[in-house]
Amino acid sequence: MKKNEVEIRGIYVVKVSGQLVRVRIDRESPYGGWDGTNLSTRRSVRIKSAARLRRRATPQRPVGEAAGAVLMPPSGGNPQNGEGARTPDATQSRSTNESELREVAQISQLSEIALL
């Protein structure tokens, strides 16, 4: 983008720490560039040049994904063939719950020891 295309209070897609995120431009910086707010983390961001601004953000276009990308189910399967995502059986969920309970018990024991 170019400097003259940037609007205060506008929301833009900006590359911050290697990731594309939505940033609201709050004001012009007295040192050049703009001060903005990262909308995903609510942290302030300093934008030194318009080169970091990729485009104006639109609600229809996801920021981190390519436009027109096909999303697949998380556990595999092809939705066109009628295959759905796999669901864990009862033994898998039971073993997970047991291990989580053991971990919580160990943490509580350690905290009790630390209090003594």
C-alpha positions in Angstrom: 0.0 0.0 0.0 1.0 3.6 -0.3 1.1 6.2 2.5 -1.6 8.3 1.1 -4.0 5.3 1.0 -3.9 4.7 4.8 -6.8 6.0 6.8 -6.9 6.6 10.6 -9.4 4.2 12.3 -9.1 1.9 9.3 -8.5 -1.9 9.7 -5.7 -3.4 7.7 -4.0 -6.8 7.4 -0.5 -6.3 8.6 2.5 -8.7 9.0 3.4 -8.7 12.7 6.1 -11.1 14.0 5.8 -13.2 10.8 2.0 -13.6 11.0 -0.7 -11.7 9.1 -3.1 -10.1 11.6 -5.8 -7.5 11.6 -4.6 -4.1 12.9 -6.7 -0.9 13.5 -4.7 2.3 12.8 -5.2 4.5 15.8 -3.2 7.6 15.0 -0.2 8.9 13.0 3.1 8.6 14.9 5.0 11.8 15.5 8.1 9.9 14.5 6.6 8.8 11.2 4.4 5.9 10.4 1.4 4.9 12.5 0.4 3.5 15.9 -2.2 0.8 15.8 -3.8 -2.0 17.8 -3.5 -5.7 17.0 -7.1 -6.8 17.1 -6.4 -10.4 18.0 -4.2 -9.6 21.0 -5.2 -6.0 21.8 -1.5 -5.0 21.9 -0.2 -1.8 20.5 1.7 -2.0 17.3 4.1 0.5 15.6 3.9 0.5 11.9 6.9 2.4 10.4 6.0 2.2 6.8 3.1 1.5 4.5 5.0 -1.6 3.1 3.9 -3.6 6.2 0.2 -3.0 5.3 -1.0 -5.7 3.0 -4.6 -4.7 2.3 -7.7 -3.3 3.9 -9.3 -6.0 6.0 -12.7 -7.3 5.0 -14.9 -9.6 7.0 -15.5 -11.9 4.1 -11.8 -12.8 3.6 -10.0 -14.7 6.3 -6.6 -13.2 7.2 -4.3 -16.2 7.6 -5.8 -18.4 4.9 -5.7 -18.2 1.1 -8.9 -17.0 -0.5 -10.9 -19.9 -1.9 -9.1 -22.5 0.2 -11.0 -25.8 0.8 -11.1 -26.6 4.5 -10.8 -30.3 5.4 -12.2 -32.0 8.5 -9.6 -32.0 11.4 -9.4 -35.8 11.7 -9.3 -36.6 8.0 -11.9 -38.0 5.8 -13.3 -36.7 2.6 -16.6 -34.9 2.9 -17.4 -35.4 -0.8 -17.2 -39.2 -0.4 -19.4 -39.2 2.7 -16.5 -39.9 5.0 -16.7 -37.9 8.2 -14.2 -37.1 10.9 -13.3 -40.0 13.1 -14.5 -40.0 16.6 -12.5 -41.5 19.4 -13.8 -44.7 20.9 -14.7 -44.9 24.6 -11.4 -46.5 25.7 -9.4 -43.6 24.3 -11.4 -41.0 26.1 -11.3 -43.0 29.3 -7.5 -43.3 29.3 -7.2 -39.6 28.6 -9.5 -38.7 31.5 -7.5 -41.1 33.8 -4.2 -39.6 32.9 -5.6 -36.1 33.3 -6.9 -37.0 36.8 -3.5 -38.5 37.7 -1.7 -35.3 36.6 -4.1 -33.1 38.7 -3.6 -35.3 41.7 0.2 -35.1 41.4 0.0 -31.3 41.1 -2.2 -31.0 44.2 0.2 -33.2 46.1 3.1 -31.1 45.1 1.3 -27.9 46.1 0.4 -29.4 49.5 4.1 -30.3 50.0 5.1 -26.8 49.1 2.7 -25.3 51.7 4.3 -27.4 54.5 
